[in-house]
Amino acid sequence: MSKAVVFQLDSDRPNLKRLQRVVDELNNGSVIVYPTDTLYGFGCDIAAHKAVDRIVSIKGFSEKHFMSFVCADLGQAAQYVNLDNHAFSILRRILPGPYTIILEANRAVPKVLLNKRKTIGIRIPDSPVARTLVETLGRPILSSSVSTPDGRNLVDPEEIYKLFGAQVDMILDQGIIAGESSTVLAYENQEWTVIREGKGPIDFL
């Protein structure tokens, strides 16, 4: 079985030619590992159904809706979720940043990616690599953090390669990330609920 291609990237000034190649791979249905502002993530094009199934298999999920939509900005996110003025004003203050925001999905979201509550998680990471990928792709990346079966987050690309190099197509190596999971917030009926405390502070609530 072939091993993943590894690209080393500068976190602040990523090589645009290399990122274009990554986007080409995403358009072809590839599964990648890429850095965010919190942890490394498995990622694929939201429209690449076989790639989505591969990530589900790698992670051992029973469903597809445990993954987040990584977006370039709030404008792109608003194409997939319903945002009222209150939510928008809060999110404009904290994003890009280390948050996953659970919001009501709209009809643009493929049904196969919806849970029973018809919500999805949105991420707009403070990461030049992640956001440039999404901007260039023109669609969100479906994403889930890279972790072991027992839930340990992996922050070292070398360890990620050893464990998952045969299961993904490309690994974007930004070095070891001093990772911490994103803070997960849910918004419903103009009320915020903290689902998981993580890297993002919640003192604005």
C-alpha positions as CSV (number, residue, x, y, z in Angstrom):
1,M,0.0,0.0,0.0
2,S,1.3,3.4,-0.9
3,K,2.3,6.0,1.7
4,A,1.1,9.5,2.0
5,V,3.0,12.4,0.3
6,V,4.5,14.7,3.0
7,F,4.7,18.5,2.4
8,Q,6.6,20.6,4.9
9,L,5.0,24.1,5.3
10,D,5.8,27.4,7.0
11,S,3.0,28.2,9.4
12,D,3.0,31.9,8.6
13,R,3.9,31.9,4.9
14,P,2.8,28.6,3.4
15,N,4.1,27.8,-0.1
16,L,1.2,28.7,-2.4
17,K,2.3,26.3,-5.2
18,R,2.3,23.4,-2.7
19,L,-1.1,24.4,-1.4
20,Q,-2.5,24.5,-4.9
21,R,-1.3,20.9,-5.4
22,V,-3.1,20.0,-2.1
23,V,-6.3,21.7,-3.4
24,D,-6.0,19.7,-6.7
25,E,-5.8,16.5,-4.6
26,L,-8.9,17.6,-2.6
27,N,-10.7,18.2,-5.8
28,N,-9.7,14.6,-6.9
29,G,-11.2,13.1,-3.7
30,S,-8.1,12.8,-1.6
31,V,-7.9,12.6,2.2
32,I,-5.3,14.9,3.8
33,V,-3.9,15.7,7.2
34,Y,-3.4,19.4,7.7
35,P,-2.7,21.8,10.6
36,T,-5.2,24.2,12.2
37,D,-5.0,26.6,15.1
38,T,-5.7,23.8,17.6
39,L,-4.7,20.4,16.3
40,Y,-3.9,18.5,13.1
41,G,-7.1,17.4,11.3
42,F,-8.1,14.8,8.8
43,G,-9.8,16.7,5.9
44,C,-11.5,16.2,2.6
45,D,-13.8,18.1,0.2
46,I,-17.4,18.1,1.6
47,A,-18.6,17.0,-1.8
48,A,-16.2,14.0,-2.0
49,H,-18.5,11.2,-0.6
50,K,-15.9,8.4,-0.9
51,A,-13.3,10.5,0.9
52,V,-15.9,11.3,3.7
53,D,-16.4,7.6,4.1
54,R,-12.6,7.0,4.3
55,I,-12.4,9.5,7.2
56,V,-15.3,7.9,8.9
57,S,-13.5,4.5,8.6
58,I,-10.2,5.9,9.8
59,K,-11.8,7.6,12.9
60,G,-14.1,4.6,13.6
61,F,-17.2,6.8,13.6
62,S,-20.6,5.2,13.3
63,E,-22.0,8.4,11.7
64,K,-20.7,11.1,9.4
65,H,-22.0,14.1,11.3
66,F,-19.3,14.1,14.0
67,M,-17.1,16.1,11.6
68,S,-17.0,19.9,11.2
69,F,-17.1,22.2,8.3
70,V,-13.9,24.2,8.1
71,C,-14.7,27.5,6.4
72,A,-12.6,30.4,5.2
73,D,-14.8,33.1,6.8
74,L,-18.3,33.9,8.1
75,G,-19.5,34.7,4.6
76,Q,-18.7,31.1,3.5
77,A,-20.1,29.6,6.7
78,A,-23.4,31.5,6.1
79,Q,-23.9,29.5,2.9
80,Y,-24.4,26.4,5.1
81,V,-25.9,27.5,8.4
82,N,-28.6,29.9,9.5
83,L,-27.1,32.9,11.3
84,D,-29.2,35.6,13.0
85,N,-27.8,39.0,13.9
86,H,-27.0,38.1,17.5
87,A,-25.0,35.0,16.5
88,F,-23.2,36.9,13.7
89,S,-22.2,39.7,16.1
90,I,-20.6,37.3,18.5
91,L,-18.9,35.1,15.9
92,R,-17.4,38.2,14.2
93,R,-15.7,39.0,17.5
94,I,-14.2,35.5,18.2
95,L,-13.5,34.2,14.7
96,P,-11.1,33.3,13.2
97,G,-10.2,31.4,16.4
98,P,-10.1,28.1,18.3
99,Y,-13.9,27.4,18.3
100,T,-16.3,24.9,16.9
101,I,-19.8,26.5,16.6
102,I,-22.8,24.2,16.3
103,L,-25.5,25.8,14.3
104,E,-28.7,25.0,12.5
105,A,-27.8,23.8,9.0
106,N,-29.6,25.0,5.9
107,R,-30.5,23.2,2.7
108,A,-27.0,23.5,1.2
109,V,-25.7,20.9,3.5
110,P,-25.8,17.3,2.0
111,K,-28.4,15.3,4.0
112,V,-25.9,12.5,4.5
113,L,-23.9,14.9,6.7
114,L,-26.8,16.0,9.0
115,N,-27.7,14.6,12.4
116,K,-31.2,14.3,13.7
117,R,-31.2,17.8,15.0
118,K,-30.1,19.1,11.6
119,T,-27.1,21.0,13.0
120,I,-23.5,21.1,11.9
121,G,-20.2,22.3,13.5
122,I,-18.5,25.3,11.9
123,R,-14.8,26.1,12.3
124,I,-13.0,29.2,11.0
125,P,-9.5,28.5,12.3
126,D,-6.8,31.2,12.8
127,S,-4.5,29.3,10.6
128,P,-3.1,30.6,7.3
129,V,-2.7,27.1,5.9
130,A,-6.2,25.9,6.7
131,R,-7.9,29.1,5.5
132,T,-5.9,29.4,2.3
133,L,-6.8,25.8,1.5
134,V,-10.5,26.5,1.9
135,E,-10.4,29.8,0.1
136,T,-8.6,28.2,-2.9
137,L,-10.9,25.1,-2.9
138,G,-14.0,27.3,-2.8
139,R,-15.9,25.0,-0.5
140,P,-15.5,24.0,3.1
141,I,-13.3,21.1,4.2
142,L,-15.0,18.4,6.2
143,S,-12.7,17.8,9.1
144,S,-12.0,15.8,12.3
145,S,-9.1,16.0,14.6
146,V,-6.3,13.4,14.2
147,S,-6.3,11.1,17.2
148,T,-5.6,7.5,18.2
149,P,-8.5,5.1,18.7
150,D,-8.4,5.7,22.5
151,G,-8.8,9.5,21.9
152,R,-5.3,10.8,22.3
153,N,-4.7,13.8,20.1
154,L,-1.6,13.5,17.8
155,V,0.5,16.6,17.5
156,D,3.7,15.2,15.9
157,P,3.6,14.7,12.1
158,E,6.1,11.9,12.4
159,E,3.8,10.0,14.7
160,I,0.8,10.8,12.4
161,Y,2.8,9.4,9.4
162,K,3.6,6.2,11.2
163,L,0.0,5.6,12.3
164,F,-1.9,6.9,9.3
165,G,0.5,7.3,6.4
166,A,-1.0,4.3,4.6
167,Q,-4.6,5.6,5.1
168,V,-4.3,9.2,3.9
169,D,-3.0,10.7,0.6
170,M,-1.1,13.7,1.9
171,I,0.2,15.1,5.2
172,L,1.0,18.8,5.6
173,D,3.8,19.0,8.1
174,Q,3.9,22.2,10.1
175,G,6.0,20.6,12.9
176,I,4.8,19.7,16.3
177,I,1.7,21.6,17.4
178,A,1.3,22.4,21.1
179,G,-2.3,21.3,20.6
180,E,-5.4,21.8,22.6
181,S,-8.9,20.9,21.4
182,S,-11.2,23.7,20.2
183,T,-13.9,25.1,22.5
184,V,-17.3,23.8,21.3
185,L,-20.3,26.1,21.6
186,A,-23.9,25.5,20.5
187,Y,-26.3,28.2,19.5
188,E,-30.0,27.7,19.5
189,N,-33.0,30.1,20.1
190,Q,-30.6,33.0,20.7
191,E,-28.9,31.1,23.6
192,W,-25.4,29.8,23.9
193,T,-24.4,26.5,25.4
194,V,-20.8,25.4,26.2
195,I,-20.5,21.8,25.0
196,R,-16.7,21.5,25.6
197,E,-14.2,23.9,27.1
198,G,-11.0,24.0,25.1
199,K,-8.4,26.5,23.8
200,G,-10.9,29.3,23.1
201,P,-11.9,31.4,26.2
202,I,-15.6,31.7,27.0
203,D,-15.6,34.9,29.1
204,F,-17.5,36.8,26.3
205,L,-20.7,34.8,27.0
